[in-house]
């Protein structure tokens, strides 16, 4: 369960100072955008959503040069021309217990923000990912006559499909990154469009391993393992110890093995340094990076990483991977007891392919011994690595759809549609 990626930035805006807005007195009867500057409100709750929002803003500005953009976002959206009333980090949480702890603050922020949006009267509201925050805002605004879009479908293919109906009650349109998602919404009568994944547009079909190694000062001919235990402190605290214990075992096997570790931020880096010290990794063969996760993936022979979007990125740079994940034990027990997960594959490459392209070691299976054994397989069987490439290229091409332009086209269709009638 995720709302965003925490970095601790402070609020940027004065949403709590807004006067109260009574929804019944503010009906939304938009003037066609061809006759005035369109106003577009957006919310992104983490770095990936911030990037999606920035690409969408740039694509929409090509259609509407005078458009105004405002909402919640980060540096990428600000640089693209969005006025941010709150920073994206305000939504940055992960895990059930963390969300519960911050719930009062989030509810206060949501109330202030949605009133500000309603007063601003945008032509469309676009919630980018962050479903725990955005879907509630979208539903509230939709009930008051605003057009709403949800960009990045929640994982309805993994969790209860009936959630699609709830999403449809919140959003007039859902923009999906993956091709298996729109058919699920269609079964519930919801307008959902596959637009492709911007990362697939950005990453070339072939990545240059030797160039990446030269840039990172990694020996050209050495075996290289990239270790990515997550981008959040909670992930790193749970996954770092088994990941680095596995890396130690592999270094004992292969005395020329180099380990490259990209740290998502300074706090993660400090934790990773301590974890690697505890694991007694040979410092001469460890390359600790500030960010540069993609460079680390490209430079590697094998990637060991946390389940999440990084698995998609690893697939797009065409590297074999071993996927591990652990959540807080309380969260795991709740999810398991209630039977909330409906799939037996979690890593995005496996889900997209409909088969196991990467081994998945989840929760209690995510042990140093299991991780090390799975990595050894890739190093010992280069023919298995070669066999992956056709699937990787096929999936890459399937996702490469010029996503920002397609998303902007879908939003433009909503903007140009006739005004609703009978709204409160």
N, C-alpha and C positions, 0 to 999 in steps of 0.2 A: 504494500500500500504506500503510495508515494504522492506527496504534494509538490515537492521540488527538491532543490539541491542547496543546502544551507551554506551561506558564506558570511552571514552575520551583518550585512550592510543595514543601514538605518533607513527609515522611511524617508522618501523624497516627495513631499507634497503636504497638503494641509487638508486632507480629506475629512478629518474629524472636526474641522471648523465649518463645514458646510451647513447651510440652513437646511432644516427638514424639508423634504420634498414629498408632497402627497401625490401618489400615483394617479388617483382619479382625476386630478386637475392638470395632468401633463399627457394628453393623448399624443400618440406618435403618428402624424400624417406626413410622411416625408415628401419633400419636393423632389421630382425626378433629378437624379444626379447630373443629367445633361444640362440642367438649368441653373445649377449652383455648385459650389465646392462641396464635395462629399466629405462627410465626417465618419471616421472609422475608429472604433474603440477596440483595443486588444489587451489581452492578458497573457503573459508568459511567466512560468514559475520556476524555471531552471535554465541552465546554460543552453541545452539543446532546444528548448522552446524559444529562447531568446534568438537563437540563430534562425529558426524557422520563421519567427515573426519578422526578422530583418529582411529575409529573402522575400517574404510576401509583401512587405511594405514597398520594397524597391520595384517589384513586379506590378503592384497596383499603381504606383506613381507613374509608371510608363503609360498606363491607361488614363490616369487622372492626375496630371501634373500639379494641380492646385489642391489636392486632397489634404485633409488634416488628420493626423494620427495621434491618439493619446491613450493612456491606460497604465498598465503595469508591465515593466520590462527591464532589461539590463542594458549593458553598454552597446551591444550589437543593435538593438532596436533604437536606442537613442542616436547612435551614429547614422542610422537609416532615416532619421527624421521624426521619431516618435517622442512626444512629450510624455514623460513618465511621472505620474502622480505618486506612485509608490515604486520602490525598487523590487525587482524579481525576487531578491533574497528574502523579502517579507513572507513569501509563501513556502520557504524552503524547509521542508520536513520530510522524514521518511520513517515508516514503521508505526504501528498502531499506538504503542505507548507514548511515542514522541508527539504524535498528533493530539492525543488526549491531553497531554501536559500543556500544549500551547493552544488548545481549543478556544479559550476565552479571548485571547488576543486575535486569533484568526476571525472569529465571529465579529468582533468589533471592527476589524479592518474591512471585512466583507460588507458590512452594513454601510460604512462610510463610503466605500468605493462604489457600490451599486447606486447609491443616491447621487453621487457625483456624475456617474455615467448618465443616469436618467435626466439630470439637469442639463447636461451637455447636449443631449438629444442626437446621438450618432445615427447614421443611416443603417449601420450594421455593427453588431458586437461580435468579436471573434475571440473565443477562448481557446488558447493554444495549450494542449495537454493539461496538466494539473487538474484532473477531473474532480478531485475532492473539493476544490475551490470553485472551479469554473462552471460546473454543471448547475450548481445552486444559483449562481449569479445569472447564468443564461436563462434558467427557468423563470426567475423573478422578472427579468427584463422582457422575456417573451410574453409573459402574462400581461405586461403593460404596453404591448404593441411594438416593441423593437424586434427587428430581424436579428437572428442569432445564428452563429456558425460555431461548430466545435471542430478544431483542427487537431488531428491525431486522435484516432479512435482509441478509447480504453481497450484493454485486451479482452474483448467479448468472446474471442475464440478460446480463451483460457478460463475465464470466470463465467458465472451464470449468464447464458445468452439472453435471458429475459431482461437483463440490464439494458439491452438495446432499446426497449420500449421507454425506459426512464430517460435515456439519452435523447430519444426522439421527442419526449415531452419538453426537453430543455432547448434543443437546437433545431432550427429549420433545415439545416444541412450539416452533414458530417463529412469532413475531408479526411480520407484514409490514406495512410502511407503504404499499406500492404494489400495485395489483390484479393486475399481471402476474406477481407472484411466487408465490402459492400454487399455481397450476397446474404450475409447474416442480417444486415439491416433491412434488406429488401423483403425478407420473410416477415418483417414486422411493419412494412409499409413506410419505411423511413428513407428519405433522400440522402444517399451516401455516395460519394465519388472517390474512386481511386485516382490519386494524383501522382503517385510515385514517391520516392524518398530523395530529398535533396542531397543526402550523402552519396547516393549512387550517381547523381549528376556530377558531383564534385570530384570523386575519386576516379582516376583513370582505370581502364580495364586491366592494365599491367603496371605493377609497381616495381620500382628499381631498388632491389635489396642492397646492391653494392654502393649505390649513391647514398642511401640512408646510413649504411655503416660508416662510410667515410665521413659523413656529417657528424656522426656521434662518436667518432674515434674508437670504433669497434673493429677488431681484426677481421679482415676480409674473408678469411677461410675458416675461422673458428665456428664451432657449433654455438648457436645463440638461442637462449630461452628468454622471452619477454614475460614478465610477471606483473599482472595488473589486478591487485586485490580490491579495487573499487575506488570510487571518487568521493565517498562520504566516510566520515570518521567511523560511523557504526559498521559499515561494510568492512573497512580496513581492520577494525578491532576484532571482528569475527573471522575474517578470511586471511589476514596477514599471517598469523601463526601457522596454520596448516600449509599455506602456500610456500612460506619461506622454509619450513621444515622439509617440505617436498623438494624444494630447490637445493637444500643442503644434501639430501640423499643423491640427487642427480649430479651434483658437483663431485661427490665421492666416487660416483661411477665413471664420470667423464672429466678427467683432470684438465681438459682444455675448454670446458664449457664456460661460456660467458653469460651472465645474467644481466638483463637490462630492465630497470624498474622506473616507469614514469610515475611521479607523484602529482596528484591532481592539484594540490595546493600546499601552503606552508604547514598547516596543521597535520594534514595527512603525511607529509614528508617527515615531520618530527616523529610521528608514531611509527612510520616505516623504518626509520633509522634504528630505533630502539628494537623493533621486531627482528631486523636483520642481525643486530648485534647478539640478541638472544639465540638466534638460529646459528650463529657462528659461521656465517657465509664468508668465503674467502674474499676479502675486500679488493684484492688486486683484479678479480674477475667480475666485480659488480659495477654496473654503471647506473647510478641514481640520477634521474633526470627531473627537471622542473617542467611538468607538463610533457609535451611532445609524445603523447601516447601513440599517435598514428605513426610517427617516425620509428618508435620502438617496435611496433607491430611489423612494419615493413622490413626493418633490419633483422628481424628474428627468423629462425627456422620453425619454431613452435611457439605458441602463445598459451599461457595459463592465465585465466582471467575470470572475473566475476560475471555471472549471468546479467545481461542487460544490453543496452544499445551497443556497447563495445564489442559484443559478439558479432553484430551485424557489420561493424567497421572492420573487424578481423576477416570476415568472409569477403568483404569488398576488396581488401588488399591481398586476398588469396592465400592466407596462411592457415595451416592446420592448427586446431585449438583444443584445449581441455577446459571445460566450463565447470566451475564450482560455485556453490552458493550456500550461505547459511543466513537465516533470519533469527531474530530474538526468539528464544525458546517459547515464550508466552504466545507470540504471534503464530509460531509454527503449530502449537497445540490447538489454538483456536481454529486456524485454517483447516487443519487435519480433522479435527473433531466434527466440524460443521460440513466437511466435504465441499469446500468452496472451489477448489481447483478441479477442473474438468478435463485436463489434458495430461498426457504422460510425456510430453516434450516441452521444454521450457526455453531453451536457447533459440533465438530467432532464426538462425540458419537451418536448424532442424525442423522448426515449424514451417518455414517457407518451402523447404524441400519435401516435406512429408516423409522424411526418413532421417536416420541418425548420421549426420555428417560430422558431428563432434560428440565425444563422450560427455555426459552430464553427471556430475557428482554433487548431489544436493543434501543439505542438512547433515544427517549422521553418516552419510556415505562420503562426505567431503573430508577425508583424512589424508595426512601426508603420504601414507603408503599407497592409497588408491590414486591420488593425484600423480605421484611419481611414476607409478606403473603405466598410467595412461599417456604421460609425456614420453616415457621410454618407447612406447609402441611407435609413435610418430618418428622418433629418431632412428629406430631400428628398421622401419619399413618405408623407405622412400617411395616404393611403388604405390602404397596407400595414399601418400601425399599427392602423387601425380593423378591418381584416380579421382581426387576431389575437384580438380581444376575445371572440368567440363560443367559440373554442377554449379560451382562458384560463378563461372562466367555467365551461365544461363540465368541464374538468379540476379546477378548484377544487371544484365540487360533488361530483365523484366521490371526491375525497380527504377531504371533510368528513363524517366518520363518528362524531364524538365519540370520538376514538381512545383516550384514557385510560380511559374507561368501558368500551369494548369490550375493551381489553387486560386490564383488571381482571376483567371477566367471564370471559375465557378462562383467566386464572390461577386464578380461584375454582373453575372447573370442575376444574382439576387438583388444587387443594387438597382439594376435597370427594370426589375419586375414592377408591375403596377402596385400602387399603394394598397395596403390591406383595407378592408372595410369592416365596420362593426367592431373595431377594437375599443377597449374601455378608455 
